[in-house]
Amino acid sequence: MLIIVFALMGALLTYTTHRHAPVSSIQASSGLTLLCYLMLIVLPIDPYYYAAIFFGGSFVGMTAPHNLGYIGVASAASIFSLFFVGVVPYISTFGGALGCSAFISVCAIQALALVYRKYVSAPIDAP
């Protein structure tokens, strides 16, 4: 459950920051991940593990606002958290496992949104 929370926080905070503040998505992602890590150091949980989840979630949040809205980003972050638990341990030796998992999650949500729009002709989540 905590994994989903950290992935959602990373995605939604990054998305909101780069959408509403005068910073790029890279600056939002790196700054928020650093802040998250600094806060996790004082907690009795593994700061590296949960900072990695937050960082991966922030990759999801780096999506362009015209591609996904808040619901789409939250859905993609939830899928990312499942990838993080189920797939990332097996491809951890492959460089870019977090980014690859985030990319697949965002693509899955965008594909679902396209299929939904085609058959229902209404937006799921207007940005």
N, C-alpha and C positions, 0 to 999 in steps of 0.2 A: 504494500500500500504506500509506503514511504517513497518507493521508487517512482510511482505514478505522480505523487505530489511534487517531487523534485523535478521530474521531466516537465510537468505542467508549469511549474514556477519558472523554469528556465525558458521555456517557449513563450509563455504569455508576457513575462517581463521584458524579454528581448524584443518581441514583436511590438509591444506597446511603446517601449523606449525609442526604437528606431522609427516608429510611425509618428510619434508626437513630439519628439525632442530633436534638436538640430545635430544629431549624431548619425553616423552610418551604422549599418547592421553589424559590421565587424567591431566597431567601437562599443556598441551596445552589448554584444555578446561577450567580448573580452572583459569589459569593465564589470558587468554583472557577475560573470563567473569568478573573477578575482574577489569581488565583494562577498560572494557566497562562500568561497573557500576560506576567507578570513573569518567569517562568522562560524563556519563549521569547525575550525580549529579548537574553539573553546567548548564545543559540545562533546559528550562522551560517545560519539559515533565515528566511523571511519571517514575522515574528511576527504581522502582521495577518491573513494568509491562514490560518495554522494556528490562530490564536485564534478566527477566525470559524468554522472547522470544529468546534473544541471547543465553542464557544458554541451552534452548531446542534445538536450532539450532546447538549448539556445540555438543550436544549428537549425532546428525546426522553426524556431521563431525568426530566423533570418530570412524567411521567405518574403517575397515582395507583397506588399499590402493589396495590390490589384489581383494577385493570384488566389489568396485565401484570406478569409476574415477570421475573427476570433474563434468561432466554432470550428472552423476547419483547422486552425492551428492547434486548438485543444485536442481535437480528434487525432491529428497527426502525432502530437506529443504522447497521447495514450498508446498509440500503435508503436511509437518509438520505444516506450518503456517495456512493452512486451518483447520487442526485438532485443533490447538490452539484456533482458533476463534469458531469453531463449536462444538467441543467435550470436550475439557479440562474444560470449565466451569461446565459441568455436572458431571465430574468425579474428581473434584478438591478435594473432601473429600477422594478419593481413593489415597493412597500414591503412588508416582511414576507416576503421570499423564504425566509429561513432558517426562520421559524416555520411558514410554509405547507408547506415541504418536510418538516419534522419532523411536522407534523400528518398529512400524507398517508401518511408512513411508518408512523406508529403506527396509523392507521386501517386500512392494508393488513394489518398483522400481526393486529390485532383481528378483522378480517373472516376471515382465514385460520383463526384460532383458533376462531371461531364455526362455520365450515363443518366444520372438523375435529371439533369436539365433537358436532355434529349427526349426522355419519355414523359416528363411531367411539365416541361417547359416553364419552370419556375426556379429561381435561384435558391440553393440551400442556405447559403451564407453570403449575403452581400457585404463586401468589405466596407 
